[in-house]
Amino acid sequence: MSRDVDVAVIGGGLLGLATARALLRARPDLSVTVLEKEAHWGAHQSGHNSNVIHSGLYYAPGSLKARLARAGGEEMIRYCEQHEVPVKRTGKLVVATSTSQLPGLDALAERGRANGVTVQRLSRAEFAEREPHVAGVAALSVADTAMTDFAQVCRALAAELTVLGAQLRTRSPALSFTATADRTVIHTPGEELRARTLVNCAGLHSDKIATAAGDRPTVRIMPFRGEYAEIRPGRRGLVNNPVYPVPDPELPFLGVHITPMLDGSVHVGPNAVPALARQGYRWRDVDPRMVAELLRDPALRGLTRRFWRHGVTEISRSLIWPLFVRDVRRLVPEIESKDMRRHGSGVRAQAVTADGRLVDDFVISRTPRAVHVLNAPSPAATSSLRIGSRIAADVFEQLGHEDSARTVREESAAA
């Protein structure tokens, strides 16, 4: 069966669903189909993360991340409140555990203030009043942080899209693409979609989808697994609100942090280890074809030259439990190995340049008939509604709906 649509969105995570929502809220007359290869929405990155609505603290002023995170976080909080998704403003602490980290802490405070984040420097005595079991020499209190359940956000978006008239298709992977004079034909197991515009929000597979659709992406995706532990119930009171370390400025990861969840559990992590499959949630998940591609890719060699020490540290911490516990104890010295247990993982789609440089900012590319989201790491979940509006404006321009593109951009800027 073949069907014509205005827009086909590949990927039923937060970004894909948010993009479809922005399109239909602006133009209810559009025909929009969302394709998701799994059986439910938000099956991968959107449903396997720390569930933190970030403040915009970490991102270089002027970057796309910085521009979208602060306003995007507030928009996400409002969305959760309006759609009965659990959400709680918790704030968080970023803790320097040694004097050598103080310059990094101060630089982080300066960056946060430049991005409009409410940041307060706390002495050891001041933050001990809030978190008496946390060790360190100083901390930043970041008020503009909240917790939610992004898997529930995905379900709320899907329910809203059903009302808006979107066609939602789970278990519908995009198998191949054919270009015609004015459309892109997407072949799925159940049907062919003839789309005027394609939106690629395929996350871990976004570079492959872009290539299959005829684009030449400037980056490739390398999957990094983030492994979590959980603090056992009797010791959950060691931390009251999210506690983060000072991050390594060379890496686009935030470090192992301690996060009380809305259900009362307390998660520790994630680390960042190379995954051996795009959905490599465990060490034994190995995709031989992907591994062979990586070994031939000069990007991996460049990445290894730059970060091999970091890589050895992360892999060791993954495989040797006492090393993981040692790192957690830098923040909470009272915690012991018996107080924690392993608790699942997520896989991050990290874009890397051809010479092996980790891409920190969002990457969204356009071709005449497609928009490809090629790098959307944290805070993409936080900013997903705002990113969806940005993508929708690009789509409207491709469809020739200049007024709609302008309206979406203006409404997004005013929100």
N, C-alpha and C positions, 0 to 999 in steps of 0.2 A: 504494500500500500504506500502511495506517495501523497504527501500533504504539503501545501505551501504555508509558510509562516513568515511573519515579518522578522522575528528575532528568535534564534535558538540559543539558549544558554547551556553550556556544557559544564556541569558541576553543581551539585545540590548542597554545597556547604553555605556558610554565611554569606560569602561574596556573591555567589550565583543567585541565591534567593533574594538578597538585598537588591541586586541589580534588576531582577525581574519585577520586584515591588516598585522600585523607582520608576521604571518604564511605564507600568500600568497605572500607577497613581497619576502620572502626568498625562498619559494618553490611553484611556480605557478602551479605545477602539483598536489598539494594536493586538495582533495575534502573537503571543509569546509562549514558547515551550521550554521547560527546564528538563534537561536530561541528567539523570544520576545513575551511575553504574551499579551502585549498591542498593540494598533493599530498603534503606531508610536514609533520611536527610542528615547531613552533618556527620557522616560515618567516620571521617578520618580527622584531619587537623581541627575542624570546627568542634568535634566532640571529644577530642583528646588533648586537653590543654589545662592550664591552671585556673581557668574561669575568672581571671582577673580583668576588670575593666581598668585599663591603664590611664595614667594622668597626662602623659606627654613629657615626662621628666627626662627621659634618656636621649632624646633625638636631636640631631643637629638643627639649630634654628634655621628656618627657611627650607628645610627638607620637606618632602611630601609627607613623610611620617609625622613630623612636627606639626605641619599645617592641619593634618586630619585627625590627629590623636586627641587633642584637647577638646575640640568641639564634638568630635565623634564619640568620645566617652560620655559626654553629657547627653547626647542624642540617644545613645544606647540605654542609659539609665532611664530616660523618659519612656523609651519604647517598652522596656521591661515593666515599668510601673503601669503603663496603659494596657498592656496585654497580659497582666497577671503572671508574669515570669518572675521568680524570686530574684530580688536584688537588694543589696545592702551596702551603704557607704561605710567603709571600714577605715579608710586611711591605711598607711603603711609606714614602716621604718626602713630606711636604708642605713646599714650599720657598718662603720669602719672598725674592724677588729684590731687594728694596729695603727701606730702613728704614721707608718709609711703610706697608709691609705687615705690620710687626711687631705692631701692635695687633690686626689681623685674625688673625694666627697665634696670638697669645695667647688671643684669644676662642675660637678653634677648639679649642685645647688644653683650655680650661675646659669647653667644651661636651662634648668627647669624654670627659673624665673623669666628667662628670655622667652620661653614658650607659654608664659601665663599660668604656670603651675603654682599653687600655694605651697611653699616650702619653708620650713622652720628648722634652723640648726639647733640641735639639742646636745647638751653636755652629757657625760656619763650619768651623773646624778639625775638629770632631767628625764632621760629616756628610761632609766631604771624604775621610775615611778609608774611607767606604762607597762614595761616589759621587764620585771625584776629578774627573770631567769636568763635574759639575753646578755651576752658579754660584748664589750667593745669600749672604745675610747670616746666616740662621738657618733651622732646619728643625724639623719635628716628625717623629719616628720613630713610626710606627703599627704595632705588632706584629701586630694582629689583622686582617690582610689576607691574602687568598689568591687564587690563580688557578685557574680550571677551564675547561671547555668547555661552555657552557650548551646548545649544540645537542645534545651528547652526553647531557646530563642529560635533555633532552626525550625522546630516544630510549630512555633507561633507564626513564623514567616510563611511556612507552607500552608497553614490554615488560612492566613490572610490572602495568600495568592489564589487559593481556591475560590474565595469570595470575589476576588478581583477578575477572575476569568482566565487565569493562566492554565495551560495544559501541563500537568506535572507527571513526569514519567520516571519511576524508579526501575531498577534492573534494566536500564537502557543505556549501555555503553555506546559511545561513538566509535564504530568499528573502522570506518574509512570515510573519505571525502572525495567528492567529484565537483569540479568547477564547471558551471555553465556560463552562458553569456552574461546573466545578471543575478545569478544565485549560487549559493554553496549547497550542494546536496550532501546531507549527513546520513550515512547508512548505519542503522541500528538493527538489533535482532528483530524488532517488531514492525518497523516502518522506515520509510525514507522521508526525511524532512528537507524541503527545498526552502532555504532561509535567505532572506535578503541580507541579513547581517548575522554573523556568528559572534558570540561572546564566550571566550574561553576562560573559565574559572575552575580549571581542572586541577589546581593545586599541585600535588606530587607528580602529575602527568602533564602539566601545562606546556612544557617545552616540547614533548612528544606530540601533543595535539596541535600545537602551532606548526610544527614541521609537517605533520600529516596534512594539514589544511593548506599548505603551500607557502607558509611564511619561513623566514630564516631568522630564528631568534638569536639575539646577541648574547644570551646567557644560556646555561644549561642548569638543570636541577640536580643537586646532590642531596640525597635524603640523610638527615641526621635524626637519630632516635633520642628522645628525651625520656629517661627512666625515672620513675617516682617510687618513693617509699611512703608508708603511712605510719604515723605515730599511734601506738596502741592506746586503747581507750583510757587506761588508767593514768597516762602521762600527757594527755592532750592539753592539760592546763599549763604546760610550760610556756605556751605562747598564746597571746590573746588575739592578735591581729597579724596580717602578713608582715614578715620580716625578711628583708633582702640583704645580700652582701653588696659591697661596692663592686660593680662589674669591671671586667678587664676591658679597657678601651679599644684593644686590638680586635675584639671579637664581637659579633652581633648577638651574643647570648647574655642573659642576665645573671647567670650563676645559679647555684643550688639555693633555693629559698624555702621558707617554711610558711605554709598557707593554710590557715583555718578555713574550711569550706562551709557553705551554708547548711549542710546537713549535719554539722557537728564534727565531722572527721577532720584530721589535720594531715595535709600532704607535704612531703619534702621532696624537692627536685624542681625542675628536671636537670639532669646532666646533658651532655651533648656528644654522642658517639656516632661515628659513621654507621649507617644502616646498610645492610647488604642486599636490600630489596626496597623498592619504593613504598611498600607496605611492610617493612621489616620491623615489626614490633618486638621481635625476640632475636637473639643471636642466631638461632637456628633457622630463621627465615632468610633464605638465600635465593636470589635470582641469578643464576649463572650467566645469563645473557647480559644483565645489567652490570654485573661485576666485570665481565669481559670488556664491555664498552668503556667502563671507567678506567680499566688498566691501560687501554689504548689511548685514552684522552689526555692530551697535554695539560688540561686544566687540573687534573688530579695530581700530576707531578708538580705543578706550580703550587698547588694548595699544600702538598706534603712538605715542600721545601720551606714554606713560610711557617707552617703550624705543626710540624711534627712533634715538637715538645708538648704542645697543648694536646695533641692527639694521643700521645702515649699516656699523659696524665688522665685524660677522660676515659680511655679504654681500661686503664688499670683500676680506676675508681669504679667502673662498671663491673669488672670481673672479680674484684677483691673487695668484699663487703666491708672489712675494717677500714679501708681507705675512704670509702663513702662516709662511714660513721665519723671518722676523724674530721672530715670537712664540716659535717653538721655540728660537731662539738665546738668548732671555732665560734659559732654563733650561740649555741646553747650548751655550755660545758656539762650541765647535769645530765644530758641525754646519754643513754648507753645503748649498746648494740641490741640488747633484748627489748628495748623500748620501741623498736621500729621493725617493720616487715616490708618486703617489696610489694609494690602496688601498681602494676601496669606501666604503660608507656604510651607515648605519642610519637609520631614521626613528622618532622618539620621539613618542608620543601624549601631548601636553601639554594638560591641562585648563585652561580659562580661564573666569573668571566672566563674567556678562553685561556687567559694566562694564570688562572687559579686564584683570583682575588674574590673574597666573599663580598657579595653585594649587600649593602646595609639597607638602602632605601627601597621603597616600592618600585616595581618596574611594570608599567602598563604601556603596551605598544599598540599601534593602530596600523592596519592595512586598509585598502579601499573598502573591503567588505567584512572586516573582522576587528575585534578588540581582544587582545591577549593579555591576561594578567599573569606575568612571568615571575614575579617575586612579591609575595604578600605574607611575610612573616609577622610576628608580633610587632606592632599592635593592630594587625589587620582585623582580628575579631572585634576589638574595641571600636575600631573605626569603620566597621563593615557597612553600616547604613550610609555613612558619608562617602565611602569609596563607591558604593553602589550608585549613588546619585551622580558621582563624577563619571562613572562608566556610562550611565544612562545618557548623560549629556553628549558624550562622544558618539553613542549609537544614534541619537537623534540627528546629529550633524551628518552622519553617514546616510541616514534615511532621507535627508533633505528637510527635516523638521526643525529649522533654525529657531523658530519661536519657542518650541518646546525645550530645546537645548538651553536657550538663554533663560527661560523660566526656571528650569531645574537648577541651574547654576546660581541664580539669584536667590531662590528659596533656600538652597543649601548654605549659601554664605550668610543668610539672615538668621538661620536656625540657631 
